[in-house]
C-alpha cells in the first residue's frame, strides 16, 4: 500500500528481467542441489515456497533446474576440454554457471549465443569469485565456437 492507502502499482518486468531472475534462482538451486544432494524436485518446491518468484520466468527456472542435472555428464564433457584444471577443482559456483551456460548453448538454441555468454558472465560476477567471470567467459566462448558455429559464422557474414 502507498502512504495514501491505495495499492501500489507493481512495475511490469520485462521478459529479459524475468529470465535473468530465473537464471539467478536456478544457479542458487543448482548450487544447493550439488552441495546437499537433495532431489531437484524437493529443491524446486522449497524455492517456490521460500522466495517471491512472481517476477521470474518459472518455466525457464524449472527447465534449467531439471535439465542441468539430467544432462550433467554431457554438459561437463562439452566444456571440460577448455578447462585449465579438473572438473573437481572448479569452484562449485563456477561449475554451476558453466553448466547453465553450456545447457543453454546446447539445448536452448533460440537464445543467441552472446546472450547466453553475457548472462552467464553476469551470474559469475554476482555469485562467483572475483575473477571467475573472466574464466567463465573464456570457457563458454570456446564452447560456443564449437556448438554454435553456424550462428557465429552467420553473424560474421552479416557484418
N, C-alpha and C positions, 0 to 999 in steps of 0.2 A: 504494500500500500504506500502511496505517496503521503506527504505531510497533510494533504487535503482530504485524505480518506478514500480517494479513488484508487482503483487498481493501477499499478504501474504497467505501462506498455512494455512488453518484452521485445527486445531487439531481435528481429528475424536474422538468424545466422545463415550465411551463405553455405552452399554445398561444400566449398573448399574448407571452411571452418569446421563443418560437421565431420568431414573426412579426416581432417587434422586431429580433431578430438578422438575419433575412432582409433587412429594410429597410436595416439598417446596412451589411451586406455589399454589397447591391445599390447603395447610394449610392456606396460606395468603388469598386466595379467600374465603375459608370457614369462616375464621375469619371475613372478610368483610361482607359476607352473614349474619352471626349471628348479627353483630353489626348494619348493615344498614337495613336489611330486604328486600333488593333488590332481584330480581329474580336471580337464579343461571345462567340463560341464559344471562342476561344482564352483570353479573359479568364476566362470561367466555369471552364474547365478549370484554369487557373492558381490561381484562388481555391479551388477544391475540393481541389487538391493542397497548397497552401501554408497553409491555415487549418484549424483544428479547427472544422468546421461541424456537429458532432454535435448541437449544441443549436440548430440552425437549421431553419426550415421551408424545405427545399430547393426544394419546388415553387414557393413564393412567390418565393424568390430568383431562380429561373430565369425565372418569369413576368415579373417586373419587369425583369430584365436583358435579356431578349429583347423584351419588349413595349414598353418605353420607346423604344428606338431604332427599332423598327418603326413606331411611331406618333408619332415625334418632331415632325414638321411639324404634325400635327393637335393635339398636346398644346400646342405652343408657340402656335399660333393661339388655343387655348382660353383661356389665361391672359394672353396678350400685351395685350389691351385694358385690363387692370388695372395694367399696369406704369407706373412714372413715368420709365422710361428704356428704351433699346432693349434687345432681347434680347442683343445683343453686349456691352452694357455690364454685364450681370449677372455677378456673381461665378460661376465655374463650379460651386461647391458649391450656391449658391442656385438656379442653373438646374437642377441635377440634382435637388435637393429638390422644386422646383416641378414638374418633370416626373414624378417619382414620385407626388407628391400628386395631380397632375392625372390621371395614369393611373388611380390608384385611384378617384378621384371619378367618372371617366367609364366605366371598364371593370370595376371591381370593386364593383358596386353592393350586394353583400351586406355590404360593410363600411360601417357607419354613417359618415356624413359627418364627424361630430365626432371619431370615432376617426382617420379619415384626416388631418384637420387637426392633431389633437394629436400624432400620430406624426410628421408632417412637421415640426411646430414643434420637437419633441424632437430630431430629426435636425439641424435648423438650430442648435439650442443646442449640440449636441455638436461638430458639424463646421464650422459656419459662423462668420462674423464676429460680433462682439459683439452687435449689434442685429439680425442677419439674421432671427432667429426671429420678430420682430415684423412684419417685412416679409412673410415667408412666410405668416404667419397672416392678414394683411390680404388678400393676393392670393388665397389658397385659400378664404378665407371668401366673397369676392365670386364666385369661380368656383362654389363650392358653391351659392350662391343662384341661379345660372343653371342648373346641370346637375342639381341635386338639389332643385329647388323643391318637388316633390310630397312628398318625405321631410321637408323643413323645415316645410312647411305642416302636415303630419300631426302633427309634434311639437308645433307651436304649438297646434293644436286639442286635443291630448291633455293639455295642462297643466291 
